[in-house]
Amino acid sequence: MLKCLSASLLIVAALGFSPALAESRISSVQGSGAGSGSELPPYLQCVPYARDVSGIQIYGDAHTWWGQAEGRYERGREPKVGAVMAFRPTGNMVLGHVAAVSKVIDKRTVLLDHANWSPIDGRRGQIERGVKAVDVSPNNDWSQVRVWYAPLGNLGTTAWPVEGFIYGKGAAPRRPQIAAAPAPRPVAPDPAPARVQASREFSQAFASLDSAPKARPATAAVQRTQAQPARVAQRPVVRTAARSTDPLDAVVRRYDN
């Protein structure tokens, strides 16, 4: 019997299950052949399966996961692949439920991988992969969801309350505080060189040179003008005829002018 169990563990572990998960699964399968009148066999619970597929190392009933994750793992309201959806205990689900998010379809739809949700072929503890879950909360905050239920072949009619999502990367480690070096002080620019105050005698000695008008160099045209004497235009001498002393002639000349 031990050899059969060990061989079965090796086979199931080769299919991708952890040893603890495989042992639970084998117990369910072996117990299914028990005779009538025997107790129901143990079946796969949602907790070990969610822990196995998500890597989140939390133990205990599903309804304790949300509280245990505080300070150890990041939590939030946004679905992400690999996160665990933590259900609140309610009604017949007194221990709560946990399911791993395998795909995000849109803002209000995800696919889940979980165990022990829908009875399949009349058996509990079954694994379901890629089943739909829809956010039906009024504020679209994933506080209520409807989940695919195999006996109906559709979403279940119950709006299940949800605490939120636990993210598998773990809480961000606190960085040690390192004393920072003081900021360098701004260096003042070098002062301008001091001006040397000249003595009064030195200033007066050169004051006359600055005030004296500087002679401009004569241009070639000016030099040429200075070299040649200016020519003065002379008016032609107009020789006037001797005025007549005739009185009549004087009268005529007056009117002509």
PyMOL commands that set and color helices and strands:
alter all, ss='L'
color gray80, all
select helices_A, chain A and resi 2-14+19-31+46-54+62-69+200-211+220-227+247-256
alter helices_A, ss='H'
color red, helices_A
select strands_A, chain A and resi 75-76+84-87+97-106+109-115+127-135+144-149+154-155+160-166
alter strands_A, ss='S'
color yellow, strands_A
deselect
rebuild
show_as cartoon
